[in-house]
Amino acid sequence: MLKLFKFLAILSYTNYCLASGIDTQYSPQGDSRISFSKKDIKIQVTKFKDLEIRAMVDDSSFEWVRVEQTLLIPRVRLKIKVSTPQSELSVHYKDNIFSFQQSKKNSYSEIYYSLFEKNVVKIYQANKLVGQIELHFNDKHKQKRVLIDYTCSRNGIRIDGLEKEHLSIGCHTRPIGRYGQEKPMLEIKWLSPELKIVGSDYVPYQAAFINKKPVRITVLNTRTNQTKEIIIHARVNDRLHRMFTAYGYGAHALHTNKINKTGTVKKKQADIVPALFFYLNYKISDHTSVRGFNAAFFQESKFNNAGLYFGSDFGFALDDRLYFTTLLGVQYLYFKFDDDTAEISEPIFPQGIEFMYRHLFGIENYIVSGGIFVSTTDEIDYENIWVRWGKNYFWELNVITWGKEDFQAKTWGVSVGFPFKGFL
């Protein structure tokens, strides 16, 4: 009985997905990397009754929305006018039914139309179909037609076999296998207004890569009614590591102060000292991680600052390219003013926040990030502010200030960092 219930539930959900298509009406707005206008759209109105049905698109409403976190789909607002004020009229689109507004002579409605899906807008009067509306891209569209989402930026996606068809594709990498031996499985989702997989009405279409072999798909071009094969290529690594490390070095200034028993201030000011950095990031999930750093500065005064933090992402904006991360954890600080002064070696507990902006200026994998740690106690003055930017290697501008009792230290400068190795 339980197996029968599960089967019916799955069947019901599948039929629902087939009927409703993709929910683009309430999907968040995405990055509009390909522009459309009403000149690119052909509107086809079919009437089954002697009614005047007009349809037009709002030229300012073209936008891309993100569905299922990985796929961008364009939508537009479709305006409909019918030459009768009857309240029996309704618009049926996907699994939604919209009522009309009425004036003395006409009825009006507006809906969001998904341009990469093949659902027809149907107009009913009571239970009778009186008209339908379809939107198609015309052949005059000269903009780029294939959108490979930023989620695929590390996978080198290439699609062979496309001609003048439009297509959007997105990616998500999932770890598979035993912990410590995990491999990546690249899941792709794609959608095209002209192409469909033969015998399938469920969208978006999906495929999985577990190695570098291509995916071959037989598709039907619904405009030419001809079948052909498209081939999707992707770059998939042999191993998926959870821990990533990097190192950096640079030239910093290091200014330190010591207040003697007599109240006089002894200073050591070095405008250029060698600075060494080490970073680690252990990914627990897509939005949680354990992060660590170590910053060491050596001259006559010695200053070393290390930290280990739990990071949790939040506040996603701008098509998820901008987000913030809370950093909660502990640090270790070592300071020695000179050889004649006792060292300070102790844990401290500043907490922080970081921002990350990915794919800046439309450059794939170009990242700008920055953050701050601040002291949580009045006994210790501490601030650590940083800004990083780069693609394969990165630059970092960093300022650290610390003070406790009779000692103070401040360091600032620019360093360059390089990815090192992945583990686990």
N, C-alpha and C positions, 0 to 999 in steps of 0.2 A: 504493500500500500504506500509506504514511504517512497519507494523507487518510482512508483507511478506519479506521485505528487511532484517529485523533483523533475520528472520528465515533462509534465504538464507546465510547470513553472518555467522551465527553460524554453519550451515551445512557445509559451505565451510571450516571454520576453523577446524572443527572436522575432516573432510576428510584429511585436510593437516596434522594434528597431527598424524592421523592413518598412513598416507603414510610416513611421514618423521621420525617418532620415536623421540628419544631424541637427542638433539644437544650436542654431546660429542666432536666434532671436535674442537670447540672454547671454551669449558668449562675450567675454571681455574683448575690448578692442586691441588689435595687434599692430605691429609695425607695417606701415603701407610702403612696401619696397617696390611695388609695381603699380603704376597709376592707370586708372580707367576713367572714361567719361562716357556720356550718353551716346556719343558718336561711335563708340565701340560696340554698342548693343543694338540688336535687332529685336523688336517687339512684335510678336505674332499673336493677333487676337482672332479667335474663332467664335462665331455666333451661331447658336442653334435656335434662336427666336428673334423676331423682328424688334430688337432693342438696340439702341446705340450704346456700344461699350467702348470706352476710350481708356488707354493706359499710357502712362509715361513714367520715366524715372527721374528722381530728384538728383540733379548733377552734383550737388554738394554732399550727397549721402554715400558716395562710394567709399568703402572702408574694408579693411581686412580684420577679421576676428579670429581669435585663437580658440580652437576646440580640442578637447582631450589633451590639453597642455602642450602638444607637439605640432599640431597642424594648423596652418593659416588658410582661411577660406574667405573670398571676397563676398560681400553682400551689398545690397542697395535698397533704398526705400522705393517701393512701387506704388504709384498713385493710380487709383481706379475710379472711373466715373461711369455711371449707368443712367440712361435717360428715363428713369421712372423713380418716383419717391416711395415705392411700396416697401413696407416693413418686412415682407416675406423674403427679401433678398439677403443673401449671405455669401461670404467668401470662404472657400475651403482650401487650405494650403497645409500640406503635410498632415499633422494630426490636430491642427487648429482650425477653429471656425470663428470668423470675424463678422460682426454685424456692421451695417452701413449707417452713416449719418445721412439725414434726408434734408433737402430743401423743398421748395414748393414743386419743383419739376424734376430734380435729379437726386441720385444717391451717390455718396462718396465714401471711399475707404482707402487706407494706406497700410501696407504691410512690409516687413523686411523680406527680401527675396534673396535666396542663396544662389549665387551665380555659377558655382561649380557643381551644383546638383541638378538633377533632371526632373524635379517635381513640377507638376503643372498646377497653376492656379485655376481653380474651378469656381464658377459663379452659379449659385442655385437660386431659383425662385420657388419657395416652398420645397418640394422634393424633386423638382425638375431641373436638370442641368440646362442652363440657358447660354452659357458661354465659358470659354477658357482662355488663359493667357500663358504664353511661353516666352522666355527670354533666351536669346542666343548671342554669342559673340560673332561679329561679322569678320570677314577676311581682311578688312582694312586696318585692324588693330596692329600697329607697328611696334608697340612696346615689347619688352622682353616677356615671353610667354611662360617660362618655367621658373617657379620660385622654389629654391632649395633653402629650407629654413635654417636659421642659425643653430638649431639643435643638431644639425648634421655637419657642423663646421669642422669637426675633427675626423670625419669619416670619408672625406673625398668622394661624395656621391656623384656618379655620372650616369646619365640615362641615354642609351642608344635606341634608335628607331623612331624617335619623335620627328614629326614634320612641322606642321603649323598648329599642333594641338597645344592647348593650355594645360598646365599641370602644377600642382603644389605637393610638396613632399616634406615630411618631418620625421625626426628620429628620436629614439630613446634607447639608451644602453642599460641593460639589466645584467647583474652578476649571476652566473650560474656555476654550479659545482660546489665542491667542499671549500670551507673556509681555509684560506692560505694557499689554495690551488684554484681560485676562481678564474673563470674565463668570461669574456664579454659576449653577450648575445645582443646584437643590434636589431631592434624592432623598428620598422619603418611603417608609416601610414601615408597614403597618397590618394589624390582625388583629381579628376579631370572632367570638365564639362563635355568633352567630345568622346572620351574613351571609357569603356566599361569592360569588366571581365566577363567573358561569355558565360552565361548561365547564373550570374550572381547579381542580386540587387542590393546586397548589404554594403553600406559605405560607412566610413572610409575603407578602402582596400588596404590590406596589411601583408607584410612579409617579414621574415626573420633571417638574419645572417649570423652564422656561427663560425664562419671562416671567410676567406676572400673570394670564394666562388660566386659568380653572379647569379641573380634571380632572373629567370626568363618567364615572361607572362604573355599569353595570347589574349589580345584585347580586340574589341569591336569598336570601330569608329562609327558612332551613331549618326553622323552626318553623311558619310559616304557609304555606310552599310557594308564596309569591307573590314575583314579581320587581318591582323598583322601581329608581329611579335615585337615587344619592347624588352630591353635588357637593362637591368639596374645593377650597377657596380658599386661596391662599397669597400672601404678600407677597415678591416677588423683586426685588432691586435691579438696575439696569441695568449696574452695574460692580461688580467684586469687587477691592478694593484689598488689596495685601499689606502696605503700610506705613501705620501709623496714628500720628497725632501728637496731642499734647495740651499745653496750657500751664496754668500755675497761678501764683497769687500769694498772699501772706499776710504776716503780721507775725511776726517771729522775734526772739528775743533773740540778741545776738552779743557774747560775752565773749572778749577776746584778751589774751594775756600776752607780755611780752618781758623776757628776763633780760639786764640790762646787763653790761658787762665787770666792774663792781664787785661783781656778784652781787645787786644789788637787782632787784626785779621791778616792771616798769612795766605797769599794767593799763589797759585800756579796756573799760568795761562799758556796753553800750547795751542796754536792756531791750526796745526796740522798734525794729527796722530793717526796711525793705522787703525782701521776699524774692521772687525771681522763679524760676520753674521751667519746664523744657521736657522733654517725654518723647517717645520714639519706640519703636515696636515693629514690626519687619519679620518677618512670618510666613514661615518657610521651609517648614514643614509643620504638621500639626495639633499637634505636640508639640515643635517646635523653632523658635527665633526668634533674631533679633538685636535687642538692646534697648539703648537709650541714654537718658541723662538729663543735665541740666545744672541746677545750683542756684547761684544768685548772691545774695550779701548785700553791701550797700554802706552804709557809714557812714564814720566816720573811718578805721576799719580796713576792708579789702576782702578778701572771701573768695569764691572761686569754685571749684566742684567739678563736674567732668563725668566721664562714664564711658561705655564701650561694651562690651557683654557678649554672649556667646553663651549662650542659655538652653535648657535641655533639661528637659522635664517628667518626673517620676517619682513613685512612691509614691501612686498613686491610691487613694482610699478614699471611703466614704460615697456609693456610687453615682456615683463619679467627680466628685462636686461638690467634694471636697477633694483637692488635689494639691500637690506641691512642685516647685520649679524650681532647678536648679543654675545659678549665674551665674559664668562664667569669662571674664575679660577684663582691661581696663586702664582706668585713670582718669588724668585730668589735674587738677592742683591749682594754683591761683594764690592767693597770700597776700601782702598788703602791710600791715604793722602801722600805719604812718603815712607821711606824705610824706617824712619824714627817714630812713626805713629802706629798705634795699634789698628788692626784691620776691623772692619765691620762686615759681618757675614750673617745674614738672617733672612727669613721669609718675610715678604710683604704681601699685602692683599688689595692692590688696586683692581678695579673692574673696568670693563670697556665696551665699546661699540665700534663696529666697522661698517663701511658701505662698499659696495662693489658695483661697478658699471661695466658691463660686458659689450664687446663689439662696438666700441666707440668710433664715431665718424663712419660707420658702415664697414669698418675693417674687421673681418672675422677674427675672433679670439684676441683682439686688442682690448686690454683691460686697464681700467683706472680704478684704483681702490684707495681707501684711506681710513684712518680711525684714530681713536684716542683712548688711553688708559688714564684714570684719575684715582688719586688716593681716597680711601674710604675712612681714614682716621685723621684726626688733627695732629697726632704725634709725628706723622711723616708727611713731608711735602713731596708729591710725586706727580709728574705728568709725562706721558709718552705719546707723541703725536707723529703720525707718519702718512705719507702719500706715496703710492706706487703706481707706475704706469709702464706698459710694454706688452709684448706679444710672446715671443719665445724666451728671451731674457727680459729683465725688467730693471728699471731705475727706481730708486727709493730716496725720498727726502725725509729725514728723521730728526726729531728734536726730543731729547730726554732731559728732564730736570728732576733733581732729587735733593732733599735736604732733611737732616735729622740732628737735633741738638746743636753741636758745634761744627757740623760739617755740611758742605754743599757741593754739588757737582752739576755741571750742565755740559751737554755735548750736542752738537748739531753738524749736519753735513749731508753729502750725497754719496750713495753707494750704488753698485750695480750687482744684480743677482742672477744666478743661473740655476735651472733645474738640475738636480743631481741624480737621484735614483728612486725607483719605486720599490716598495716592500709589501709583504703580506697579501 
